[in-house]
Amino acid sequence: MKSTGEKTKIISHGNILTKSELNRWTQRKITLELENKCNSIRLKEGYQLLMRFQRISSDKSMASSNLPEWRKDFNSWAFAQRHHDEDKLTALEISCLFGFFFNELPPSFSEVFSQFPQKIQSKNLAGAALSVIMAISLGFMDFNFLKEFYQTMLFMDYPFSQKVWSEEDNFELDTLLAKGDELKTQERIKEIYNTHIEAGIAFVEKELEHKSLSFYLKWSFERFNGDGFLLNVTQAEFNDLDSIVIHCHSIFPFEVIDSEKKIDIRELVSFENKNENLYAHRLNGIFDKLKIEGATVENDEYLTITGL
C-alpha cells in the first residue's frame, strides 16, 4: 500500500513468487494482502482428506482396515461430476494442494528443480499432482511410495530442463541435416538426449528408495502407440503406472499453465471420444471399473490394492 493509502499490485494471481522476492518485500515492513480467488471449499476438503491419509499411513495397525474406505472417499472428492466452474479447481490449485503434501524435496533436488524453466516447472507440477491422484484411484496407497513417485515426475523432460541444445550440439545437427542424412540426424539426437537423461536418472536415483521410478525420466517422450521418441513401446507393453506417467505428462502443454482456467479432474482422465493412438485402453478399462456416478464410487476387488 502506498503512503497515500492507494493499493498497488506487486504480483499477479498465479505468478511465481520466489523466496528471495518475498523476503525483499517483507523486509520493507509493508502490509501485504492476498486476494483469495481459490476454491476454498474443495481445497479444504482435499486438504482434510490428505491429512487423513497421512495419519492413517503413519499407523500401520490401522492402515489395512482404513485405507480402502479412505480411497473411496478420495475418489468421490476427486472424480465426482462437476457441472459448474465454481465447483472445479484450477491446475494451479491442484498443483499447490498436492505439492504441499508430497513435494518435500531433498535440498539437492530443490536446487536443481528451482533452476528449471518456469514452463517445465508448471507442466511437471501439474502432471505430478494428477499422477498421484490417478495412482491413488487405482489402489497405490503407500504414502512414501507416492511421495517418491511425485518427486520423480517433477524431473520429467530433464534434457529440456538442462538446456540440452548447446551450440556445439546444434552445429553438429545442422551439419547432418544439411547433408540430408535424416536417419543419422535422428540417431544422433537420441544419443544426445540419452546422455542427458541418463545423467538425470543417476541424479534422481540417489535419493530414491524405489530406485526403479527414476527410469520414468526416459518416458518423457513416449506415446501410447509406439511412436515414442526413445523407447517406442506399445500399449501392450505398459503396466498401470506406466500408463499413468505417459497420460499425465502428455496432458499439460509446454507453456505456463493458466492459473485462472477451471478444470475437472474427471474430464482430464476421461478416455471417451479420444484418439485411441494417444490414450491407453488399459486405463480406459480400469477407470470403467470405478463406475463413478456423482459422489458414489463402488469398490471392487482389484482396486483394494494398498501398495505395490
Disulfide bonds with the S-S distance in Angstrom:
none
